[in-house]
Amino acid sequence: MKIALAGSTGMLGSKLLKAFQKAGFEVLAPLRTELDITDKVQIDGFFKNHPFDVFVNCAGFTQVDACEEKSGENEGYAVNGVGVGFLAEICKKYGRTLVHFSSDYVFDGKKATPYLETDPTGPINVYGKTKLMGEKEIQEIDPEAYIIRTSWLFGPNGPNFVRTMAGLLKAKDRVPVVTDQFGGPTYTGDLAEFVLQLLRQKAPAGLYHFANGGYTSWNGFAQEIKKLTASPAEVVPATSVEFVRPAQRPANSRFDLSKAAKVLGHAPRTWQDALKDYIEKELN
């Protein structure tokens, strides 16, 4: 299998690149200067000149708070929405399979139980709206594509909550972290393995939710990081009202992982086990 991978230098993309190469796949990894997903003509030329089976899109504008500003909103819609539509259109034109990543932020967070792939969406911030636009573009243009929603992503080669929190726990005596937002942390290595299974099995196209097993609050996540890094600092309970940020976050972004578990043949491993591996082997 030959794969083209956009965003290969990012946190998720770099992990996928290693996973694909380890699996023996031939991988094209164009830089943004070679493939800008907001440039339809350039995308078409890339597809025309490079034979491959699957296009995996890890390119995205992921600055959630910046999306609340006009310049960030414009870039968010261009990259996460319009550009994704271009990819769907051109993948369909050339008969290539598209794999795209979306977000838990497409939901409003008001549901009391974990979200199913079939639940109604209703983003409460601009970033979530841009990601939902991308999903809808794919669903309307190329229903044979894979859309994988994920949440609270962490891994090497990129900024993430684990790296940030580990740094704060070194620098400060007390670190306040919110207790009223719940979700499922996701290790990029485990998400990469899930993508491999989707492609190997030629699983049914459509929407999938993927995160590591279990769920926690941001405060609970921070408490586990504190424990695993043996930090003497105190993780202090706080509420989202005390942390005023430009973009509102959903209170609940937990996923039902039943559909992903069928592909894997087992439930995803717990976020605690994945976090332990990341901190012991990759966090520096």
Residue pairs with C-beta under 8 A, 6 or more apart in sequence:
1 25
1 26
1 53
1 54
1 199
2 25
2 26
2 27
2 28
2 51
2 52
2 53
2 54
3 20
3 25
3 26
3 27
3 28
3 52
3 53
3 54
3 55
3 56
4 27
4 28
4 29
4 30
4 46
4 50
4 52
4 54
4 55
4 56
4 96
5 13
5 16
5 17
5 20
5 27
5 28
5 29
5 56
5 58
6 13
6 30
6 35
6 37
6 55
6 56
6 57
6 58
6 59
7 13
7 57
7 58
7 59
7 60
8 14
8 16
8 17
8 27
8 29
8 30
8 31
8 58
9 31
9 157
10 58
10 59
10 157
10 158
11 153
11 154
11 155
11 156
11 157
11 158
11 159
11 160
11 188
12 58
12 101
12 153
12 155
12 158
12 188
12 191
12 192
13 29
13 58
13 59
14 156
14 157
14 158
15 155
15 156
15 157
15 188
15 189
15 191
15 192
16 56
16 58
16 188
16 192
16 195
17 27
17 29
18 192
19 189
19 192
19 193
19 195
19 196
20 27
20 196
21 27
23 196
26 52
28 50
28 52
30 46
32 59
34 46
35 42
35 43
35 46
36 42
37 43
37 57
37 59
37 79
37 83
37 84
37 86
37 87
38 78
38 79
38 82
38 83
38 86
40 86
40 89
40 90
43 86
43 87
43 90
44 90
44 93
47 55
47 90
47 91
47 93
47 94
47 96
48 94
52 96
53 96
53 97
54 96
54 97
54 98
54 99
54 199
55 87
55 91
55 96
55 97
55 98
55 99
56 99
56 195
57 84
57 87
57 98
57 99
57 100
57 101
58 101
59 79
59 83
60 79
60 80
60 101
61 67
61 72
61 75
61 76
61 78
61 79
61 80
61 130
62 127
63 72
63 76
63 127
64 105
64 125
64 127
64 247
64 249
65 72
65 245
65 246
65 247
66 72
66 76
66 246
67 73
67 76
67 125
67 126
67 127
67 130
67 247
68 125
68 126
68 246
68 247
69 246
72 126
73 126
73 130
76 126
76 127
76 130
77 130
77 133
79 130
80 127
80 130
80 131
80 133
80 134
81 130
81 133
81 134
81 137
82 133
82 137
83 134
84 100
84 133
84 134
84 137
84 138
85 134
85 137
85 138
85 141
87 98
87 100
88 98
88 137
88 138
88 141
88 142
88 145
89 141
89 142
90 96
91 97
91 98
91 142
91 145
92 141
92 142
92 144
97 144
97 145
97 146
97 199
98 138
98 142
98 144
98 145
98 146
99 145
99 146
99 148
99 195
99 198
99 199
100 134
100 135
100 138
100 145
100 146
100 147
100 148
101 147
101 148
101 149
101 150
102 131
102 132
102 134
102 135
102 147
102 148
102 149
102 150
103 127
103 128
103 131
103 149
103 150
103 151
104 115
104 149
104 150
104 151
104 152
104 183
104 184
104 250
104 253
104 255
105 123
105 124
105 125
105 127
105 128
105 131
105 249
105 250
105 253
106 121
106 122
106 123
106 128
106 131
106 132
106 135
106 149
107 115
107 119
107 121
107 122
107 123
107 128
107 250
107 252
107 253
108 122
108 123
108 124
108 250
109 124
109 181
109 249
109 250
109 251
109 252
109 253
110 122
110 250
110 251
110 252
111 119
111 252
112 252
113 254
113 256
114 215
114 254
114 255
114 256
114 257
115 209
115 252
115 253
115 254
115 255
115 256
116 209
116 256
117 149
117 206
117 207
117 208
117 209
117 256
117 259
121 132
121 135
123 129
123 131
123 132
124 248
124 249
124 250
125 247
125 248
125 249
126 247
127 247
128 250
135 147
135 207
138 145
138 147
139 147
143 205
143 206
144 205
145 205
146 198
146 203
146 205
146 206
146 208
147 206
147 207
147 208
148 191
148 194
148 195
148 198
148 207
148 208
148 209
148 210
149 207
149 208
149 209
149 210
149 255
150 186
150 191
150 209
150 210
150 211
151 183
151 184
151 185
151 186
151 211
151 253
151 255
152 161
152 183
152 184
152 185
152 186
152 211
152 221
152 253
153 160
153 186
153 188
153 191
154 160
154 161
154 162
154 163
154 185
154 186
154 187
154 188
154 275
154 278
155 187
155 188
155 189
155 278
155 282
156 188
156 278
156 282
156 283
161 185
161 218
161 221
161 222
162 221
162 225
162 275
162 278
162 279
162 283
163 283
165 175
165 177
165 221
165 222
165 225
165 226
166 225
166 229
166 231
166 279
166 283
168 175
168 233
169 175
169 222
169 225
169 226
169 229
169 231
169 233
169 235
170 231
170 233
172 233
173 233
173 234
174 233
174 234
174 236
175 222
175 233
175 234
175 235
175 236
176 235
176 236
176 237
176 238
176 242
176 243
177 218
177 219
177 221
177 222
177 235
177 236
177 237
177 238
178 217
178 218
178 219
178 238
178 239
178 240
178 242
178 243
179 217
179 218
179 219
179 220
179 237
179 238
179 239
180 217
180 239
180 240
180 251
181 217
181 218
181 240
181 249
181 250
181 251
181 252
181 253
182 215
182 216
182 217
182 251
182 252
182 253
182 254
183 211
183 215
183 216
183 252
183 253
183 254
184 211
184 212
184 213
184 214
184 215
184 216
184 253
184 254
184 255
184 257
184 271
185 211
185 212
185 216
185 221
185 271
185 274
185 275
186 210
186 211
186 212
186 271
186 274
187 212
187 271
187 274
187 275
187 277
187 278
189 274
189 277
189 278
190 212
190 268
190 269
190 274
191 210
194 208
194 210
194 260
194 263
194 264
194 268
197 203
197 263
197 264
198 208
198 263
201 263
203 263
208 259
208 260
208 263
209 255
209 256
209 257
209 259
209 260
210 255
210 257
210 260
210 268
211 255
211 257
211 268
211 271
212 268
212 269
212 270
212 271
212 273
212 274
213 257
213 267
213 268
213 269
213 270
213 271
214 270
214 271
214 272
215 254
215 271
216 224
216 271
219 235
219 237
219 238
221 271
222 235
223 235
224 272
224 275
225 231
225 275
225 279
226 233
226 235
228 275
228 276
228 279
228 280
229 279
240 249
240 251
257 267
257 268
260 268
261 267
261 268
